[in-house]
Amino acid sequence: MNKSFPLPVKAVVIDLDGTLLNTAPDLAEAAQRMLRDLAMPPVSLDTIRSYIGNGIANLVKRALTGEMHGKPDDALFVKALPLFEKHYDEVLHCETRPYPGVMEGLKALRDAGYTLVCITNKAQRFTLPLLAAMGMKDYFDLILSGDSLPRKKPDPLPLRYAAIYYEVEPKDLLLVGDSLNDSQAARAAGCPVVLLPYGYNGGKDVREQDCDAVIDSLPELLKLIRKA
C-alpha cells in the first residue's frame, strides 16, 4: 500500500456495481427468472454475488454452469443471454440501492472540485438508466460502460481513455473500486487505486490485493487525496 498521502489527484474514477450500488439483488432476480424460463434450478443470492464483476455475459455463463470459468453450450448461451437482459430490464432498480455513504461521498467530492468519472463493465443500456434512477448520473462528467470501448476492465483501456479525454497522465486519475478487476486495471494503466471492502470480489478480501488503501465508505476518500 502507498503511504504517501494525501495522493495528488485531478479526477476520481469510480466503479459502479459493488462500489456505488448494491445491484446484486436485482441481478440475482434476473438470473433466477432466466433459469426458470430455461427449466434450470435456481442459484442463491450469495452465489450470484460471487459471479458479478466481469459483465453480464460472464454472469450468465456462470449462472448456467455453476462455475466461474464455465463454458455453457453455445446454443444454450445464445438463448439465455437475451432472456437475462429482458428480465434485468424489468427489475433493473427494484431492489438496487446506493451503499451507505455513497451519496454523501459523491456530493463531497464534487463540492471539493474533483472531476468524477464512472467506469463500469455493465452495458450502457443498463448503466445510464440505473445511474439516472439512483440520482447519480449528473455527478459524473464522463461515463464509460462495458461496451463503450473495445475492451473493459481489467484491461487498462478505459482508464487510459479517460486520461486522454481529460488530457492528464494516468497517475493523476484515482480509481475507486471493489474488486481484483479494478486493482488490475489501475496498475496496468499506472493509476493509484483505493478499494472498498463491501462489494463483489468473488468472496476474497480486498485487503489482500495490490492497492494504495482500503476505506470503509466513500466519504473517507477525502482524507486520502488532494487536488493535483
VOGU-3710 file (C-alpha; in Angstrom, 3 decimals, decimal comma):
1> mnksfplpvk> 0,000/0,000/0,000  1,161/3,505/-0,809  1,814/5,546/2,333  2,392/8,905/0,614  -0,915/10,501/1,497  -2,657/12,646/0,546  -2,392/11,432/-3,032  -2,374/14,210/-5,678  -5,436/13,662/-7,884  -7,032/15,518/-10,797
11> avvidldgtl> -10,010/13,197/-11,322  -11,677/10,402/-9,363  -12,831/7,348/-11,336  -15,453/5,216/-9,584  -16,724/1,720/-10,341  -20,487/1,024/-10,292  -21,530/-2,499/-9,191  -20,280/-3,234/-5,696  -18,773/0,238/-5,245  -21,571/2,757/-5,754
21> lntapdlaea> -24,565/0,431/-5,880  -25,606/-2,872/-4,376  -27,018/-4,330/-7,592  -26,821/-7,986/-6,540  -30,497/-8,450/-5,571  -31,782/-7,351/-8,989  -29,062/-9,203/-10,898  -29,946/-12,319/-8,922  -33,657/-11,912/-9,625  -32,980/-11,564/-13,352
31> aqrmlrdlam> -30,795/-14,677/-13,224  -33,478/-16,652/-11,365  -36,120/-15,667/-13,922  -33,775/-16,653/-16,758  -33,070/-20,035/-15,156  -36,784/-20,584/-14,554  -37,504/-19,875/-18,224  -34,887/-22,468/-19,126  -36,278/-25,028/-16,630  -32,978/-24,958/-14,748
41> ppvsldtirs> -32,519/-24,970/-10,938  -32,204/-21,627/-9,095  -28,928/-20,152/-7,837  -28,536/-18,481/-4,428  -28,041/-14,735/-3,979  -24,624/-15,317/-2,428  -23,581/-17,368/-5,429  -24,774/-14,684/-7,849  -22,855/-12,085/-5,812  -19,685/-14,077/-6,400
51> yigngianlv> -20,366/-14,072/-10,158  -20,632/-10,262/-10,529  -17,839/-8,123/-11,916  -16,917/-9,211/-15,430  -20,011/-8,113/-17,306  -23,405/-9,689/-17,859  -22,255/-12,225/-20,472  -19,882/-13,781/-17,940  -22,537/-13,618/-15,223  -24,923/-15,569/-17,452
61> kraltgemhg> -22,257/-18,163/-18,294  -21,517/-18,648/-14,601  -25,193/-18,946/-13,696  -25,678/-21,563/-16,415  -22,662/-23,665/-15,473  -22,192/-23,011/-11,763  -18,514/-22,299/-12,453  -16,513/-19,043/-12,534  -14,869/-20,009/-15,817  -17,551/-22,334/-17,119
71> kpddalfvka> -18,433/-22,508/-20,816  -22,067/-23,412/-21,453  -23,337/-24,957/-24,652  -23,313/-22,247/-27,328  -26,971/-22,736/-28,216  -27,980/-22,519/-24,555  -25,987/-19,331/-24,025  -27,453/-17,711/-27,154  -30,919/-18,472/-25,797  -30,131/-17,461/-22,205
81> lplfekhyde> -28,454/-14,076/-22,694  -31,452/-12,222/-24,181  -33,674/-13,776/-21,525  -31,438/-12,392/-18,795  -31,302/-8,960/-20,455  -35,087/-8,862/-20,798  -35,590/-9,722/-17,152  -32,887/-7,341/-15,965  -34,634/-4,540/-17,854  -37,776/-5,431/-15,875
91> vlhcetrpyp> -36,125/-5,373/-12,431  -33,212/-3,005/-13,045  -33,674/-0,869/-9,942  -36,358/-2,647/-7,921  -34,029/-3,545/-5,044  -30,792/-1,827/-6,079  -29,664/0,864/-3,635  -26,574/3,025/-3,056  -24,244/1,745/-0,377  -24,128/3,752/2,877
101> gvmeglkalr> -22,184/6,972/2,462  -22,124/6,894/-1,335  -24,399/9,869/-1,993  -22,656/11,904/0,721  -19,292/10,941/-0,746  -20,225/11,926/-4,285  -21,505/15,294/-3,110  -18,410/15,929/-1,001  -16,074/15,036/-3,873  -17,963/17,275/-6,272
111> dagytlvcit> -18,084/20,130/-3,757  -14,320/19,761/-3,294  -13,889/20,365/-7,021  -12,917/16,888/-8,211  -13,873/15,714/-11,686  -15,848/12,474/-11,321  -15,857/9,625/-13,837  -17,797/6,357/-13,718  -16,166/3,338/-15,380  -18,109/0,094/-15,222
121> nkaqrftlpl> -18,245/-3,264/-17,002  -22,052/-3,057/-17,064  -23,542/-2,474/-20,531  -24,611/1,072/-21,356  -28,265/0,052/-21,814  -28,346/-0,699/-18,080  -25,728/1,746/-16,785  -27,294/5,032/-17,841  -30,890/4,389/-16,709  -29,624/2,889/-13,455
131> laamgmkdyf> -27,463/5,916/-12,630  -30,376/8,196/-13,533  -32,822/6,260/-11,362  -30,435/6,421/-8,390  -29,960/10,190/-8,774  -26,263/9,778/-9,576  -25,923/10,440/-13,289  -25,350/14,188/-13,027  -22,405/13,750/-10,673  -20,304/12,280/-13,479
141> dlilsgdslp> -18,635/14,224/-16,271  -17,817/11,023/-18,168  -19,466/7,596/-18,024  -17,787/4,615/-19,702  -19,754/1,372/-19,784  -18,576/-2,125/-20,560  -19,465/-1,719/-24,227  -18,330/1,904/-24,678  -14,859/0,796/-25,809  -13,398/-2,343/-27,433
151> rkkpdplplr> -12,061/-3,622/-24,093  -13,178/-3,298/-20,465  -11,642/-3,745/-17,010  -9,318/-5,383/-16,073  -7,894/-4,099/-19,342  -6,430/-0,605/-18,776  -8,049/0,856/-21,909  -10,984/2,640/-20,164  -8,636/4,359/-17,706  -6,218/5,327/-20,448
161> yaaiyyevep> -9,127/6,668/-22,479  -10,244/8,805/-19,525  -6,714/10,154/-19,086  -6,536/11,132/-22,768  -10,059/12,596/-22,600  -9,057/14,925/-19,763  -5,522/15,492/-21,086  -3,895/14,235/-17,884  -1,447/11,487/-17,005  -2,887/8,181/-15,745
171> kdlllvgdsl> -1,152/8,785/-12,411  -3,435/11,809/-11,972  -6,540/9,570/-12,025  -7,548/7,708/-8,873  -9,673/4,590/-9,337  -12,096/3,654/-6,565  -13,410/0,101/-6,838  -14,220/-3,118/-5,030  -12,515/-5,942/-6,885  -9,472/-7,506/-8,498
181> ndsqaaraag> -10,740/-6,175/-11,835  -10,290/-2,643/-10,524  -6,857/-3,119/-8,969  -5,534/-4,900/-12,061  -6,889/-2,233/-14,414  -5,427/0,564/-12,301  -1,988/-0,990/-12,023  -1,888/-1,763/-15,745  -2,816/1,844/-16,547  -0,458/3,372/-13,973
191> cpvvllpygy> -3,229/4,774/-11,745  -3,441/4,747/-7,961  -6,332/2,654/-6,650  -8,384/2,648/-3,457  -10,712/-0,268/-2,706  -13,914/-0,650/-0,709  -14,412/-3,947/1,165  -18,185/-4,428/0,869  -18,591/-5,172/-2,837  -18,170/-8,045/-5,276
201> nggkdvreqd> -14,713/-9,575/-5,211  -15,571/-13,253/-5,510  -15,628/-13,658/-1,745  -11,980/-12,592/-1,388  -10,695/-9,876/0,969  -9,676/-6,737/-0,956  -7,003/-6,078/1,668  -5,017/-8,893/0,091  -4,880/-7,061/-3,238  -2,365/-4,628/-4,698
211> cdavidslpe> -3,934/-1,286/-3,805  -2,927/2,003/-2,209  -5,566/1,955/0,533  -8,783/0,307/1,672  -11,568/2,542/3,009  -14,870/1,551/4,610  -17,032/4,182/2,874  -16,686/6,719/0,080  -16,573/9,881/2,274  -13,313/8,610/3,813
221> llklirka> -11,637/9,155/0,444  -11,434/12,916/1,038  -8,862/12,322/3,783  -6,555/10,468/1,390  -6,437/12,811/-1,617  -5,689/16,393/-2,552  -6,174/18,421/-5,735  -3,162/17,958/-8,004
//
